[in-house]
Amino acid sequence: NIQMPHQWLEGNLPVSSKCAVCEKTCGSVL
């Protein structure tokens, strides 16, 4: 499990990545 800051840039995470803060599915699709 890699904890990321509550921010991400397009393309730097897989689409299936989950945000560790908001616990919502986050990924390259904004």
C-alpha positions in Angstrom: 0.0 0.0 0.0 1.5 3.3 -1.1 0.0 6.4 0.6 -0.2 9.4 -1.7 -1.0 13.0 -0.9 -4.5 14.1 -1.4 -3.7 15.2 -4.9 -2.7 13.6 -8.2 -1.7 14.5 -11.7 -3.2 13.1 -14.8 -1.5 9.9 -15.8 0.6 9.4 -12.7 -1.7 6.8 -11.2 -3.5 3.8 -12.5 -7.2 4.3 -13.1 -8.0 1.8 -10.4 -6.0 3.6 -7.7 -7.8 4.6 -4.6 -7.3 7.8 -2.7 -6.0 7.2 0.8 -7.8 10.3 2.1 -11.2 10.5 0.4 -11.2 6.7 -0.2 -12.7 7.2 -3.6 -11.5 5.7 -6.8 -8.9 8.0 -8.2 -6.8 7.7 -11.3 -5.7 9.4 -14.5 -9.3 10.3 -15.3 -10.1 13.6 -13.7 
